[in-house]
Amino acid sequence: MLTREQEKKAEFRLMTAICSSEVFEGRTVRQERPTCCGNIVDLFASDVSFRELIVGSRVFHLIEPSCPMCGERVRALYTILN
């Protein structure tokens, strides 16, 4: 049986995986891979937060991780394609 903390981490990883697929490979919104300190930030090895973006009637969740090297929040850079 998982503890509440383990359940929360698992839910966060699942949401990160779902949202990353949607925004990094999407056809409506395309987010750039987050980079900081000269490296692409590993989303599963850092603390992430989500920012909602509404395009028409759809809601997209942009991913904003913390840089594991400097600790700064990496703001989401994105393009609306359609």
C-alpha positions as a Markdown table, in Angstrom:
| # | Residue | x | y | z |
|---|---|---|---|---|
| 1 | Met | 0.0 | 0.0 | 0.0 |
| 2 | Leu | 1.3 | 3.4 | -1.0 |
| 3 | Thr | 1.5 | 6.3 | 1.4 |
| 4 | Arg | -0.3 | 9.6 | 0.6 |
| 5 | Glu | 3.1 | 11.2 | -0.3 |
| 6 | Gln | 3.9 | 8.3 | -2.7 |
| 7 | Glu | 0.4 | 8.6 | -4.3 |
| 8 | Lys | 0.9 | 12.3 | -4.8 |
| 9 | Lys | 4.3 | 11.8 | -6.4 |
| 10 | Ala | 2.8 | 9.2 | -8.7 |
| 11 | Glu | -0.1 | 11.4 | -9.7 |
| 12 | Phe | 2.3 | 14.3 | -10.4 |
| 13 | Arg | 4.5 | 12.1 | -12.6 |
| 14 | Leu | 1.5 | 10.9 | -14.6 |
| 15 | Met | 0.2 | 14.4 | -15.1 |
| 16 | Thr | 3.7 | 15.5 | -16.2 |
| 17 | Ala | 3.9 | 12.7 | -18.7 |
| 18 | Ile | 0.4 | 13.4 | -20.1 |
| 19 | Cys | 1.0 | 17.2 | -20.3 |
| 20 | Ser | 4.5 | 16.9 | -21.8 |
| 21 | Ser | 3.2 | 14.7 | -24.6 |
| 22 | Glu | 0.4 | 17.2 | -25.3 |
| 23 | Val | 2.5 | 20.4 | -25.3 |
| 24 | Phe | 5.8 | 19.2 | -26.7 |
| 25 | Glu | 4.3 | 17.3 | -29.6 |
| 26 | Gly | 0.9 | 19.1 | -29.9 |
| 27 | Arg | -0.7 | 20.5 | -33.0 |
| 28 | Thr | -2.4 | 23.5 | -31.3 |
| 29 | Val | 0.2 | 24.6 | -28.7 |
| 30 | Arg | 3.9 | 23.7 | -28.9 |
| 31 | Gln | 6.1 | 24.4 | -25.9 |
| 32 | Glu | 9.8 | 24.6 | -26.2 |
| 33 | Arg | 11.8 | 22.1 | -24.1 |
| 34 | Pro | 12.7 | 23.9 | -20.9 |
| 35 | Thr | 16.4 | 24.7 | -20.7 |
| 36 | Cys | 18.5 | 26.3 | -18.0 |
| 37 | Cys | 22.2 | 26.4 | -17.2 |
| 38 | Gly | 23.0 | 25.2 | -20.7 |
| 39 | Asn | 21.0 | 21.9 | -20.3 |
| 40 | Ile | 17.5 | 20.6 | -21.0 |
| 41 | Val | 15.8 | 20.2 | -17.7 |
| 42 | Asp | 14.7 | 16.6 | -16.8 |
| 43 | Leu | 11.1 | 17.0 | -15.9 |
| 44 | Phe | 11.0 | 13.8 | -13.8 |
| 45 | Ala | 14.1 | 14.8 | -11.8 |
| 46 | Ser | 12.9 | 18.3 | -10.9 |
| 47 | Asp | 10.1 | 20.0 | -9.2 |
| 48 | Val | 7.5 | 21.0 | -11.8 |
| 49 | Ser | 4.5 | 23.3 | -11.7 |
| 50 | Phe | 1.7 | 23.7 | -14.3 |
| 51 | Arg | 0.4 | 26.8 | -15.9 |
| 52 | Glu | -3.0 | 26.8 | -17.7 |
| 53 | Leu | -3.3 | 28.2 | -21.2 |
| 54 | Ile | -6.7 | 28.6 | -22.7 |
| 55 | Val | -6.9 | 28.5 | -26.5 |
| 56 | Gly | -10.4 | 28.8 | -27.8 |
| 57 | Ser | -12.4 | 26.3 | -25.7 |
| 58 | Arg | -9.4 | 24.0 | -24.9 |
| 59 | Val | -7.2 | 24.2 | -21.8 |
| 60 | Phe | -3.5 | 23.3 | -22.1 |
| 61 | His | -1.2 | 22.7 | -19.1 |
| 62 | Leu | 2.3 | 24.2 | -19.7 |
| 63 | Ile | 5.1 | 22.8 | -17.7 |
| 64 | Glu | 7.4 | 25.0 | -15.7 |
| 65 | Pro | 10.2 | 23.0 | -13.9 |
| 66 | Ser | 12.8 | 24.2 | -11.4 |
| 67 | Cys | 16.3 | 24.0 | -12.6 |
| 68 | Pro | 18.1 | 21.3 | -10.6 |
| 69 | Met | 21.4 | 23.2 | -10.9 |
| 70 | Cys | 20.5 | 26.8 | -9.9 |
| 71 | Gly | 16.9 | 26.3 | -8.5 |
| 72 | Glu | 15.3 | 28.9 | -10.7 |
| 73 | Arg | 11.9 | 28.4 | -12.2 |
| 74 | Val | 12.0 | 27.9 | -16.0 |
| 75 | Arg | 9.2 | 29.8 | -17.5 |
| 76 | Ala | 7.3 | 28.1 | -20.3 |
| 77 | Leu | 8.0 | 29.4 | -23.8 |
| 78 | Tyr | 5.4 | 28.3 | -26.3 |
| 79 | Thr | 3.9 | 29.0 | -29.8 |
| 80 | Ile | 0.2 | 28.7 | -30.7 |
| 81 | Leu | 0.1 | 26.9 | -34.0 |
| 82 | Asn | -3.7 | 27.0 | -34.8 |
